[in-house]
Amino acid sequence: MPGDSSMSFSFLNRTCKLVVLLCFLHISVTLIFYVTSLDVRFAFVQHQQSRRVSSFARASNLTSRDVVAPRRAATASSPAEGGDTRDEVPAAGGEEEEKKVTNAKKLERCPDASPLLIGPLRVEFSSPVPSLELTRKENLNVQPGGRYQPKDCIALQKVALIIPFRNRDEHLKYWLYYLHPILQRQQLDYGVYVINQDGSETFNRAKLLNVGYMEALKEYDYNCFIFSDVDLIPMDDRNIYKCFSQPRHLSVSMDKFGFKLPYHQYFGGVSSLSKEQYLKINGFPNNYWGWGGEDDDIYNRVVSRGMSISRPSGEQGKCRMIRHNRDEKNEPNPQRFNRIAHTRETMDKDGINSLSYKVVKTEKEQLFTKITVDVGKP
């Protein structure tokens, strides 16, 4: 029996050693296989990354060391320059010192028809007036002073929106709430200028529009000017707030007139003129104090210079007016009919070349630039 026990113990001892040896061999083989597969996978990943970088560089006309992350430049070049530049910086890596690399990246011009347009819009004034804070939160891409530029393309025009203004803060909140999203979808490079008449003298809408033209050009090289009453909201974003080959009447179908043009010569509400067209008519008259007449005078100026009025379709040109009582110190101008009859005689000496005013205060709000001016008295 003692001999049998000794033999059994010896057999078990050899068996255990064999099992341990087999386990060691198995672990060794597994480790070798794992390390080998890591090398293969790492090489595959490097190969794929190299292919992607090479492909991107070829598509961008860059070498692999030029591929960097984009950053928007402070200003855009004009469409006439054929492109825009954006600064780019590479990501920092390892212990290398951070390097700044500027690389030209050409942007395409925005398309003639923006792909962002919606079409007919619901415009309501029955709900509470939107707060400026709400409008700011919904238009975070608008820069101080009411300035905006498309990020992904170069706008076809640089547009200044000029609003003659006095004591219409509630109307302005509606205008900003509705217009900023529309103008951004239209892919415009634009700025909003509220020209506020100081004091309590009789209102002079046309003179304020002239002031807006002059003040806007002090800030940026705008080539298109939209002259808009603060109480008119477009009902279709396909009615593009830009300039055309002829002066443009944009508010052609107002709810106030049953969505019809009141008369063929009507040029009131919202209109656009290029810089060239504006200068051709010597701007607007400065001597229309009170309500009425200046729009017909402007129409006469356009026609007398061999131009015609262009308009969108009645459907696309629909707009709503915020109903209100006529302001004090803006009573109907009793001299308007006589002045309209003599437009051709007066336009060369009454306009942008005879404009005089004094800037009282300029305020850069997030959604607009407010310029308070003293335009004198009748």
Helices and strands as residue ranges (DSSP letters): H 2-60, G 64-66, E 69-70, G 79-81, E 88-89, H 132-137, E 147-148, E 158-165, H 169-185, E 189-197, H 205-217, E 224-228, E 232-234, E 248-249, E 253-254, G 255-257, E 270-274, H 275-280, H 294-304, E 318-321, H 336-341, H 343-346, G 352-354, E 358-364, E 369-374
